Amino acid sequence: AQSVAQPEDQVNVAEGNPLTVKCTYSVSGNPYLFWYVQYPNRGLQFLLKYITGDNLVKGSYGFEAEFNKSQTSFHLKKPSALVSDSALYFCAVRTYNFNKFYFGSGTKLNVKP
Amino acid sequence: KAGVTQTPRYLIKTRGQQVTLSCSPISGHRSVSWYQQTPGQGLQFLFEYFSETQRNKGNFPGRFSGRQFSNSRSEMNVSTLELGDSALYLCASSLAEGASTDTQYFGPGTRLTVL
C-alpha cells in the first residue's frame, strides 16, 4: 500500500532560524513526491516536487526539499523562516502505477517573531 | 491564467438534504480530482475525472458522486447529507493525461456545514 507519514503534528521555529518539516513515504515503485502549503480557509498551494534527477529540489518562497531514497524521506527545508511561513504543510506521494495522490496528515508550522 | 475556481465557497445544509458543488479547472487542464478535508481525517481522496470519465475512486459511500462535462468543469453531489459530511471540499486540476508526474493545482474549496 502507498502511504505518507508526517511524524510531527506541529513544528515551532523562531523567525530567522532554519526550519525542517519531515516526511517519509512507503510505496511500490519509484515515488513522485510533492509538498503543498495551506493557509487558513484556503486551498492547497503547490511548493515543489521531486520526479527524478537531483535529490535537492528547489521550490517556491525559498523552500527546498531533499529526496533520500535509502531513508525513504522527503523533508522540506528553508534556511531562514519567516512569520508568514506559518501554515499547514502537506507531503504527498504518487507512483506510476498508482495514479492517486496519497497525502500525509499535515504538519502545522508555527514561526514565532 | 485564472486558477481553479469552486462555487459556492460556503454552504449550510440540514441532514437529509442533498448538495451540488462545482469546480472549474485551470484552462487547458483535463483532469479534475475531488478531496474531502476534515480535522480528524485529514485529506481524503474522493474521485478523479478525466475526459468525462471517472478514472479513480476513493473509499466513500455511494451518496458521493461526481461528473465531468465536456469543457472539463466538474460537479460533485452528496445526497442524504449526514452531520459527518461537514468538511472543506477541495477540487484540484492537472494538465496532462493524468500522468503520475503531473502537479495538481487546488481551488480554494467549498466549506460545507451540515446541521
Chai-1 contact restraints between the chains, C-beta under 6 A:
chainA,res_idxA,chainB,res_idxB,connection_type,confidence,min_distance_angstrom,max_distance_angstrom,comment,restraint_id
A,Y32,B,S100,contact,1.0,0.0,6.0,A-B,restraint_1
A,Y32,B,T101,contact,1.0,0.0,6.0,A-B,restraint_2
A,R42,B,P108,contact,1.0,0.0,6.0,A-B,restraint_3
A,G43,B,L90,contact,1.0,0.0,6.0,A-B,restraint_4
A,G43,B,F106,contact,1.0,0.0,6.0,A-B,restraint_5
A,G43,B,G107,contact,1.0,0.0,6.0,A-B,restraint_6
A,G43,B,P108,contact,1.0,0.0,6.0,A-B,restraint_7
A,G43,B,G109,contact,1.0,0.0,6.0,A-B,restraint_8
A,L44,B,F106,contact,1.0,0.0,6.0,A-B,restraint_9
A,F46,B,T103,contact,1.0,0.0,6.0,A-B,restraint_10
A,I51,B,T101,contact,1.0,0.0,6.0,A-B,restraint_11
A,R94,B,S100,contact,1.0,0.0,6.0,A-B,restraint_12
A,Y96,B,S100,contact,1.0,0.0,6.0,A-B,restraint_13
A,N99,B,G98,contact,1.0,0.0,6.0,A-B,restraint_14
A,N99,B,S100,contact,1.0,0.0,6.0,A-B,restraint_15
A,K100,B,F45,contact,1.0,0.0,6.0,A-B,restraint_16
A,K100,B,N56,contact,1.0,0.0,6.0,A-B,restraint_17
A,F103,B,L43,contact,1.0,0.0,6.0,A-B,restraint_18
A,S105,B,G42,contact,1.0,0.0,6.0,A-B,restraint_19
